Amino acid sequence: MMDRQCDATKSDYLWVPVEMCEFTLKNNFTRQLRLYLYLNWVSSGLLKMDTKLRTSSSSALDISVRTMYRNLEGLMKRNWVGQNPATKTYFIRGFENVRAIEGFSSRSAAKLQINNLQDTKTLQGFCTAAIIGNRAYRRKWEEGRLNEKSDVHSRTPSSLYFMECSASYLNMILSLSIPTCHRLKQRALVNGFIHLKKNEAPIEYRSSNIWEINKYRKAMGHYFIKVNRSGVHTEVRPDLVSSNLKYKTRKNIRPQSD
């Protein structure tokens, strides 16, 4: 039933499907995901919600028992968790089962340290970084596939993959508001899940005619152009972002410990 101590160490982790992260942010499912991942970690898939588990779970996640049951109900509605009505035993669906239930097709998973289940905002930051890093890797993979000299089968650490990532870009992926996407990106940054570099470059105009310059700036759309006192024009593009997470691609994704 419950086969782990409820206190996580720095060596405890789970490989969380990236599509599960995307689903969670799109559907405001972070609180439920926290509980699901915690129960997935402490159990072998079967458990009874006795006094000890209720107390340890609510304490570890810093939520009330009432809130825990509310989140558990949300998981049961999506069939991520089932229950035997006769024995009151809960079935914590494995990652593969949830992927099948939700129709996930990607096999990419990001490494989540159990200690990062400490609060909802931290988990949101992890999910955001997982999405960014996986997208960056896919983009590099596509570029490598078109390059005959590139080994597309080698998976370079995601921290080496930078790509432009603005709140608008996350908005296109998650269909959330721009301010919300900006907050998610900041949570990923604050918790050290992503690395960020400013993306600015000086530019020279072919013409000094103000009309031509304004026409160019309009054509650049979302790119902002700033001018210093010396008249140097700098194009400010979306931040370059890379994920500091580790990734794995495999069919069966199960809880592990270093």
GUDOSE-45993 format. One record per residue (C-alpha): residue number from 1; residue in three letters; x, y, z. Coordinates in nm, 2 decimals, decimal comma. Layout:
BEGIN
<site num="NUM" residuo="ALA" X="X" Y="Y" Z="Z"/>
...
//
This chain:
BEGIN
<site num="1" residuo="MET" X="0,00" Y="0,00" Z="0,00"/>
<site num="2" residuo="MET" X="0,21" Y="0,29" Z="0,13"/>
<site num="3" residuo="ASP" X="0,57" Y="0,19" Z="0,06"/>
<site num="4" residuo="ARG" X="0,77" Y="0,51" Z="0,13"/>
<site num="5" residuo="GLN" X="0,83" Y="0,74" Z="0,42"/>
<site num="6" residuo="CYS" X="0,64" Y="1,06" Z="0,37"/>
<site num="7" residuo="ASP" X="0,94" Y="1,29" Z="0,42"/>
<site num="8" residuo="ALA" X="1,11" Y="1,35" Z="0,09"/>
<site num="9" residuo="THR" X="1,49" Y="1,39" Z="0,05"/>
<site num="10" residuo="LYS" X="1,69" Y="1,57" Z="-0,22"/>
<site num="11" residuo="SER" X="1,74" Y="1,24" Z="-0,40"/>
<site num="12" residuo="ASP" X="1,37" Y="1,16" Z="-0,44"/>
<site num="13" residuo="TYR" X="1,22" Y="1,25" Z="-0,78"/>
<site num="14" residuo="LEU" X="0,96" Y="1,16" Z="-1,04"/>
<site num="15" residuo="TRP" X="0,97" Y="1,17" Z="-1,42"/>
<site num="16" residuo="VAL" X="0,66" Y="1,38" Z="-1,50"/>
<site num="17" residuo="PRO" X="0,52" Y="1,37" Z="-1,85"/>
<site num="18" residuo="VAL" X="0,56" Y="1,71" Z="-2,02"/>
<site num="19" residuo="GLU" X="0,21" Y="1,69" Z="-2,16"/>
<site num="20" residuo="MET" X="0,08" Y="1,64" Z="-1,81"/>
<site num="21" residuo="CYS" X="0,24" Y="1,98" Z="-1,72"/>
<site num="22" residuo="GLU" X="0,08" Y="2,15" Z="-2,02"/>
<site num="23" residuo="PHE" X="-0,26" Y="2,00" Z="-1,93"/>
<site num="24" residuo="THR" X="-0,22" Y="2,12" Z="-1,57"/>
<site num="25" residuo="LEU" X="-0,15" Y="2,48" Z="-1,66"/>
<site num="26" residuo="LYS" X="-0,42" Y="2,50" Z="-1,93"/>
<site num="27" residuo="ASN" X="-0,68" Y="2,36" Z="-1,70"/>
<site num="28" residuo="ASN" X="-0,59" Y="2,52" Z="-1,37"/>
<site num="29" residuo="PHE" X="-0,51" Y="2,17" Z="-1,23"/>
<site num="30" residuo="THR" X="-0,20" Y="2,25" Z="-1,03"/>
<site num="31" residuo="ARG" X="-0,35" Y="2,18" Z="-0,68"/>
<site num="32" residuo="GLN" X="-0,48" Y="1,85" Z="-0,80"/>
<site num="33" residuo="LEU" X="-0,15" Y="1,76" Z="-0,97"/>
<site num="34" residuo="ARG" X="0,04" Y="1,82" Z="-0,65"/>
<site num="35" residuo="LEU" X="-0,17" Y="1,57" Z="-0,46"/>
<site num="36" residuo="TYR" X="-0,15" Y="1,32" Z="-0,75"/>
<site num="37" residuo="LEU" X="0,23" Y="1,34" Z="-0,77"/>
<site num="38" residuo="TYR" X="0,26" Y="1,31" Z="-0,39"/>
<site num="39" residuo="LEU" X="0,03" Y="1,01" Z="-0,36"/>
<site num="40" residuo="ASN" X="0,20" Y="0,85" Z="-0,67"/>
<site num="41" residuo="TRP" X="0,53" Y="0,89" Z="-0,49"/>
<site num="42" residuo="VAL" X="0,43" Y="0,76" Z="-0,14"/>
<site num="43" residuo="SER" X="0,24" Y="0,46" Z="-0,27"/>
<site num="44" residuo="SER" X="0,27" Y="0,16" Z="-0,50"/>
<site num="45" residuo="GLY" X="-0,06" Y="0,26" Z="-0,66"/>
<site num="46" residuo="LEU" X="-0,29" Y="0,14" Z="-0,38"/>
<site num="47" residuo="LEU" X="-0,36" Y="0,31" Z="-0,05"/>
<site num="48" residuo="LYS" X="-0,62" Y="0,37" Z="0,22"/>
<site num="49" residuo="MET" X="-0,67" Y="0,72" Z="0,34"/>
<site num="50" residuo="ASP" X="-0,62" Y="0,65" Z="0,71"/>
<site num="51" residuo="THR" X="-0,54" Y="0,90" Z="0,98"/>
<site num="52" residuo="LYS" X="-0,17" Y="0,87" Z="0,93"/>
<site num="53" residuo="LEU" X="-0,18" Y="0,93" Z="0,56"/>
<site num="54" residuo="ARG" X="-0,43" Y="1,22" Z="0,59"/>
<site num="55" residuo="THR" X="-0,21" Y="1,39" Z="0,84"/>
<site num="56" residuo="SER" X="0,12" Y="1,33" Z="0,66"/>
<site num="57" residuo="SER" X="-0,03" Y="1,43" Z="0,32"/>
<site num="58" residuo="SER" X="-0,19" Y="1,76" Z="0,44"/>
<site num="59" residuo="SER" X="0,13" Y="1,84" Z="0,63"/>
<site num="60" residuo="ALA" X="0,37" Y="1,77" Z="0,34"/>
<site num="61" residuo="LEU" X="0,16" Y="1,98" Z="0,10"/>
<site num="62" residuo="ASP" X="0,07" Y="2,24" Z="0,36"/>
<site num="63" residuo="ILE" X="-0,30" Y="2,21" Z="0,30"/>
<site num="64" residuo="SER" X="-0,60" Y="2,13" Z="0,52"/>
<site num="65" residuo="VAL" X="-0,75" Y="1,78" Z="0,52"/>
<site num="66" residuo="ARG" X="-1,07" Y="1,93" Z="0,37"/>
<site num="67" residuo="THR" X="-0,87" Y="2,08" Z="0,08"/>
<site num="68" residuo="MET" X="-0,69" Y="1,76" Z="0,03"/>
<site num="69" residuo="TYR" X="-1,02" Y="1,57" Z="-0,01"/>
<site num="70" residuo="ARG" X="-1,15" Y="1,84" Z="-0,25"/>
<site num="71" residuo="ASN" X="-0,84" Y="1,79" Z="-0,47"/>
<site num="72" residuo="LEU" X="-0,88" Y="1,42" Z="-0,44"/>
<site num="73" residuo="GLU" X="-1,23" Y="1,45" Z="-0,57"/>
<site num="74" residuo="GLY" X="-1,10" Y="1,65" Z="-0,87"/>
<site num="75" residuo="LEU" X="-0,86" Y="1,37" Z="-0,95"/>
<site num="76" residuo="MET" X="-1,13" Y="1,11" Z="-0,92"/>
<site num="77" residuo="LYS" X="-1,35" Y="1,31" Z="-1,16"/>
<site num="78" residuo="ARG" X="-1,08" Y="1,28" Z="-1,43"/>
<site num="79" residuo="ASN" X="-1,01" Y="0,92" Z="-1,33"/>
<site num="80" residuo="TRP" X="-0,65" Y="0,99" Z="-1,23"/>
<site num="81" residuo="VAL" X="-0,75" Y="0,82" Z="-0,91"/>
<site num="82" residuo="GLY" X="-1,01" Y="0,55" Z="-0,86"/>
<site num="83" residuo="GLN" X="-1,17" Y="0,39" Z="-0,55"/>
<site num="84" residuo="ASN" X="-1,31" Y="0,05" Z="-0,45"/>
<site num="85" residuo="PRO" X="-1,64" Y="0,15" Z="-0,28"/>
<site num="86" residuo="ALA" X="-1,64" Y="-0,17" Z="-0,08"/>
<site num="87" residuo="THR" X="-1,29" Y="-0,15" Z="0,07"/>
<site num="88" residuo="LYS" X="-1,25" Y="0,23" Z="0,04"/>
<site num="89" residuo="THR" X="-0,91" Y="0,16" Z="-0,12"/>
<site num="90" residuo="TYR" X="-0,78" Y="0,43" Z="-0,36"/>
<site num="91" residuo="PHE" X="-0,62" Y="0,34" Z="-0,69"/>
<site num="92" residuo="ILE" X="-0,35" Y="0,59" Z="-0,80"/>
<site num="93" residuo="ARG" X="-0,34" Y="0,56" Z="-1,17"/>
<site num="94" residuo="GLY" X="0,02" Y="0,54" Z="-1,31"/>
<site num="95" residuo="PHE" X="0,15" Y="0,79" Z="-1,56"/>
<site num="96" residuo="GLU" X="0,10" Y="0,56" Z="-1,85"/>
<site num="97" residuo="ASN" X="-0,27" Y="0,51" Z="-1,76"/>
<site num="98" residuo="VAL" X="-0,32" Y="0,89" Z="-1,72"/>
<site num="99" residuo="ARG" X="-0,16" Y="0,95" Z="-2,06"/>
<site num="100" residuo="ALA" X="-0,40" Y="0,70" Z="-2,21"/>
<site num="101" residuo="ILE" X="-0,70" Y="0,86" Z="-2,03"/>
<site num="102" residuo="GLU" X="-0,61" Y="1,21" Z="-2,15"/>
<site num="103" residuo="GLY" X="-0,49" Y="1,11" Z="-2,49"/>
<site num="104" residuo="PHE" X="-0,13" Y="1,23" Z="-2,44"/>
<site num="105" residuo="SER" X="0,10" Y="1,13" Z="-2,73"/>
<site num="106" residuo="SER" X="0,44" Y="1,27" Z="-2,63"/>
<site num="107" residuo="ARG" X="0,68" Y="1,05" Z="-2,44"/>
<site num="108" residuo="SER" X="0,89" Y="1,33" Z="-2,31"/>
<site num="109" residuo="ALA" X="0,92" Y="1,36" Z="-1,93"/>
<site num="110" residuo="ALA" X="1,09" Y="1,61" Z="-1,70"/>
<site num="111" residuo="LYS" X="1,26" Y="1,53" Z="-1,37"/>
<site num="112" residuo="LEU" X="1,08" Y="1,67" Z="-1,07"/>
<site num="113" residuo="GLN" X="1,24" Y="1,67" Z="-0,73"/>
<site num="114" residuo="ILE" X="0,98" Y="1,58" Z="-0,48"/>
<site num="115" residuo="ASN" X="1,09" Y="1,87" Z="-0,26"/>
<site num="116" residuo="ASN" X="0,95" Y="2,10" Z="-0,54"/>
<site num="117" residuo="LEU" X="0,60" Y="1,99" Z="-0,44"/>
<site num="118" residuo="GLN" X="0,63" Y="2,23" Z="-0,15"/>
<site num="119" residuo="ASP" X="0,38" Y="2,48" Z="-0,29"/>
<site num="120" residuo="THR" X="0,16" Y="2,55" Z="-0,59"/>
<site num="121" residuo="LYS" X="0,36" Y="2,83" Z="-0,74"/>
<site num="122" residuo="THR" X="0,68" Y="2,62" Z="-0,74"/>
<site num="123" residuo="LEU" X="0,51" Y="2,34" Z="-0,92"/>
<site num="124" residuo="GLN" X="0,37" Y="2,59" Z="-1,18"/>
<site num="125" residuo="GLY" X="0,72" Y="2,71" Z="-1,23"/>
<site num="126" residuo="PHE" X="0,84" Y="2,36" Z="-1,29"/>
<site num="127" residuo="CYS" X="0,56" Y="2,29" Z="-1,54"/>
<site num="128" residuo="THR" X="0,64" Y="2,61" Z="-1,73"/>
<site num="129" residuo="ALA" X="1,01" Y="2,52" Z="-1,75"/>
<site num="130" residuo="ALA" X="0,93" Y="2,16" Z="-1,86"/>
<site num="131" residuo="ILE" X="0,72" Y="2,30" Z="-2,15"/>
<site num="132" residuo="ILE" X="0,98" Y="2,56" Z="-2,25"/>
<site num="133" residuo="GLY" X="1,27" Y="2,31" Z="-2,24"/>
<site num="134" residuo="ASN" X="1,09" Y="2,05" Z="-2,44"/>
<site num="135" residuo="ARG" X="0,99" Y="2,30" Z="-2,70"/>
<site num="136" residuo="ALA" X="1,35" Y="2,42" Z="-2,73"/>
<site num="137" residuo="TYR" X="1,47" Y="2,07" Z="-2,77"/>
<site num="138" residuo="ARG" X="1,22" Y="1,98" Z="-3,03"/>
<site num="139" residuo="ARG" X="1,32" Y="2,30" Z="-3,23"/>
<site num="140" residuo="LYS" X="1,69" Y="2,20" Z="-3,21"/>
<site num="141" residuo="TRP" X="1,61" Y="1,85" Z="-3,31"/>
<site num="142" residuo="GLU" X="1,42" Y="1,97" Z="-3,62"/>
<site num="143" residuo="GLU" X="1,72" Y="2,19" Z="-3,70"/>
<site num="144" residuo="GLY" X="1,95" Y="1,90" Z="-3,65"/>
<site num="145" residuo="ARG" X="1,74" Y="1,67" Z="-3,87"/>
<site num="146" residuo="LEU" X="1,79" Y="1,91" Z="-4,16"/>
<site num="147" residuo="ASN" X="2,16" Y="1,92" Z="-4,09"/>
<site num="148" residuo="GLU" X="2,33" Y="1,61" Z="-4,23"/>
<site num="149" residuo="LYS" X="2,63" Y="1,64" Z="-4,00"/>
<site num="150" residuo="SER" X="2,41" Y="1,65" Z="-3,68"/>
<site num="151" residuo="ASP" X="2,34" Y="1,35" Z="-3,46"/>
<site num="152" residuo="VAL" X="1,97" Y="1,38" Z="-3,39"/>
<site num="153" residuo="HIS" X="1,97" Y="1,08" Z="-3,16"/>
<site num="154" residuo="SER" X="2,20" Y="1,25" Z="-2,90"/>
<site num="155" residuo="ARG" X="2,01" Y="1,44" Z="-2,63"/>
<site num="156" residuo="THR" X="2,23" Y="1,74" Z="-2,53"/>
<site num="157" residuo="PRO" X="2,15" Y="1,89" Z="-2,19"/>
<site num="158" residuo="SER" X="1,85" Y="2,12" Z="-2,22"/>
<site num="159" residuo="SER" X="2,04" Y="2,40" Z="-2,06"/>
<site num="160" residuo="LEU" X="2,23" Y="2,44" Z="-2,39"/>
<site num="161" residuo="TYR" X="1,91" Y="2,50" Z="-2,59"/>
<site num="162" residuo="PHE" X="1,81" Y="2,86" Z="-2,59"/>
<site num="163" residuo="MET" X="1,51" Y="3,00" Z="-2,77"/>
<site num="164" residuo="GLU" X="1,31" Y="3,32" Z="-2,78"/>
<site num="165" residuo="CYS" X="1,03" Y="3,28" Z="-2,52"/>
<site num="166" residuo="SER" X="0,80" Y="3,57" Z="-2,44"/>
<site num="167" residuo="ALA" X="0,47" Y="3,58" Z="-2,25"/>
<site num="168" residuo="SER" X="0,30" Y="3,59" Z="-2,59"/>
<site num="169" residuo="TYR" X="0,47" Y="3,27" Z="-2,69"/>
<site num="170" residuo="LEU" X="0,34" Y="3,09" Z="-2,38"/>
<site num="171" residuo="ASN" X="0,00" Y="3,24" Z="-2,45"/>
<site num="172" residuo="MET" X="-0,01" Y="3,07" Z="-2,79"/>
<site num="173" residuo="ILE" X="0,07" Y="2,73" Z="-2,62"/>
<site num="174" residuo="LEU" X="-0,14" Y="2,76" Z="-2,30"/>
<site num="175" residuo="SER" X="-0,43" Y="2,99" Z="-2,41"/>
<site num="176" residuo="LEU" X="-0,38" Y="3,18" Z="-2,09"/>
<site num="177" residuo="SER" X="-0,37" Y="3,56" Z="-2,05"/>
<site num="178" residuo="ILE" X="-0,05" Y="3,75" Z="-2,12"/>
<site num="179" residuo="PRO" X="-0,01" Y="3,86" Z="-1,75"/>
<site num="180" residuo="THR" X="-0,07" Y="3,50" Z="-1,63"/>
<site num="181" residuo="CYS" X="0,19" Y="3,37" Z="-1,88"/>
<site num="182" residuo="HIS" X="0,44" Y="3,64" Z="-1,75"/>
<site num="183" residuo="ARG" X="0,38" Y="3,52" Z="-1,39"/>
<site num="184" residuo="LEU" X="0,44" Y="3,16" Z="-1,49"/>
<site num="185" residuo="LYS" X="0,77" Y="3,25" Z="-1,66"/>
<site num="186" residuo="GLN" X="0,88" Y="3,44" Z="-1,35"/>
<site num="187" residuo="ARG" X="0,79" Y="3,15" Z="-1,12"/>
<site num="188" residuo="ALA" X="1,01" Y="2,93" Z="-1,34"/>
<site num="189" residuo="LEU" X="1,29" Y="3,18" Z="-1,32"/>
<site num="190" residuo="VAL" X="1,27" Y="3,25" Z="-0,94"/>
<site num="191" residuo="ASN" X="1,28" Y="2,88" Z="-0,86"/>
<site num="192" residuo="GLY" X="1,59" Y="2,82" Z="-1,08"/>
<site num="193" residuo="PHE" X="1,41" Y="2,60" Z="-1,34"/>
<site num="194" residuo="ILE" X="1,51" Y="2,82" Z="-1,63"/>
<site num="195" residuo="HIS" X="1,80" Y="3,04" Z="-1,74"/>
<site num="196" residuo="LEU" X="1,73" Y="3,37" Z="-1,91"/>
<site num="197" residuo="LYS" X="1,94" Y="3,59" Z="-2,13"/>
<site num="198" residuo="LYS" X="1,85" Y="3,93" Z="-2,26"/>
<site num="199" residuo="ASN" X="1,81" Y="3,94" Z="-2,64"/>
<site num="200" residuo="GLU" X="1,92" Y="4,28" Z="-2,77"/>
<site num="201" residuo="ALA" X="2,11" Y="4,38" Z="-3,08"/>
<site num="202" residuo="PRO" X="2,22" Y="4,72" Z="-3,22"/>
<site num="203" residuo="ILE" X="2,07" Y="4,78" Z="-3,56"/>
<site num="204" residuo="GLU" X="2,15" Y="5,02" Z="-3,84"/>
<site num="205" residuo="TYR" X="1,88" Y="5,16" Z="-4,07"/>
<site num="206" residuo="ARG" X="1,95" Y="5,19" Z="-4,44"/>
<site num="207" residuo="SER" X="1,78" Y="5,53" Z="-4,44"/>
<site num="208" residuo="SER" X="1,79" Y="5,82" Z="-4,20"/>
<site num="209" residuo="ASN" X="1,44" Y="5,92" Z="-4,31"/>
<site num="210" residuo="ILE" X="1,21" Y="5,91" Z="-4,01"/>
<site num="211" residuo="TRP" X="0,92" Y="5,78" Z="-4,23"/>
<site num="212" residuo="GLU" X="1,13" Y="5,49" Z="-4,34"/>
<site num="213" residuo="ILE" X="1,24" Y="5,42" Z="-3,99"/>
<site num="214" residuo="ASN" X="0,88" Y="5,42" Z="-3,86"/>
<site num="215" residuo="LYS" X="0,78" Y="5,19" Z="-4,14"/>
<site num="216" residuo="TYR" X="1,05" Y="4,94" Z="-4,04"/>
<site num="217" residuo="ARG" X="0,95" Y="4,95" Z="-3,68"/>
<site num="218" residuo="LYS" X="0,59" Y="4,89" Z="-3,76"/>
<site num="219" residuo="ALA" X="0,69" Y="4,59" Z="-3,98"/>
<site num="220" residuo="MET" X="0,88" Y="4,44" Z="-3,69"/>
<site num="221" residuo="GLY" X="0,56" Y="4,41" Z="-3,50"/>
<site num="222" residuo="HIS" X="0,61" Y="4,30" Z="-3,14"/>
<site num="223" residuo="TYR" X="0,98" Y="4,39" Z="-3,14"/>
<site num="224" residuo="PHE" X="1,06" Y="4,70" Z="-2,93"/>
<site num="225" residuo="ILE" X="1,33" Y="4,94" Z="-3,05"/>
<site num="226" residuo="LYS" X="1,50" Y="5,17" Z="-2,80"/>
<site num="227" residuo="VAL" X="1,72" Y="5,46" Z="-2,88"/>
<site num="228" residuo="ASN" X="2,00" Y="5,60" Z="-2,65"/>
<site num="229" residuo="ARG" X="2,12" Y="5,95" Z="-2,63"/>
<site num="230" residuo="SER" X="2,38" Y="5,89" Z="-2,90"/>
<site num="231" residuo="GLY" X="2,11" Y="5,79" Z="-3,14"/>
<site num="232" residuo="VAL" X="2,21" Y="5,42" Z="-3,14"/>
<site num="233" residuo="HIS" X="1,90" Y="5,20" Z="-3,21"/>
<site num="234" residuo="THR" X="1,88" Y="4,87" Z="-3,03"/>
<site num="235" residuo="GLU" X="1,63" Y="4,60" Z="-3,12"/>
<site num="236" residuo="VAL" X="1,48" Y="4,43" Z="-2,81"/>
<site num="237" residuo="ARG" X="1,36" Y="4,08" Z="-2,89"/>
<site num="238" residuo="PRO" X="1,19" Y="3,83" Z="-2,65"/>
<site num="239" residuo="ASP" X="1,42" Y="3,69" Z="-2,38"/>
<site num="240" residuo="LEU" X="1,63" Y="3,39" Z="-2,47"/>
<site num="241" residuo="VAL" X="1,53" Y="3,11" Z="-2,23"/>
<site num="242" residuo="SER" X="1,67" Y="2,76" Z="-2,16"/>
<site num="243" residuo="SER" X="1,54" Y="2,50" Z="-1,92"/>
<site num="244" residuo="ASN" X="1,76" Y="2,38" Z="-1,63"/>
<site num="245" residuo="LEU" X="1,56" Y="2,06" Z="-1,60"/>
<site num="246" residuo="LYS" X="1,66" Y="1,71" Z="-1,71"/>
<site num="247" residuo="TYR" X="1,45" Y="1,52" Z="-1,96"/>
<site num="248" residuo="LYS" X="1,40" Y="1,16" Z="-2,05"/>
<site num="249" residuo="THR" X="1,21" Y="0,99" Z="-2,33"/>
<site num="250" residuo="ARG" X="1,08" Y="0,64" Z="-2,25"/>
<site num="251" residuo="LYS" X="0,76" Y="0,44" Z="-2,26"/>
<site num="252" residuo="ASN" X="0,72" Y="0,35" Z="-1,90"/>
<site num="253" residuo="ILE" X="0,77" Y="0,64" Z="-1,66"/>
<site num="254" residuo="ARG" X="0,78" Y="0,54" Z="-1,29"/>
<site num="255" residuo="PRO" X="0,89" Y="0,69" Z="-0,96"/>
<site num="256" residuo="GLN" X="1,26" Y="0,65" Z="-0,88"/>
<site num="257" residuo="SER" X="1,51" Y="0,75" Z="-0,62"/>
<site num="258" residuo="ASP" X="1,88" Y="0,82" Z="-0,68"/>
//
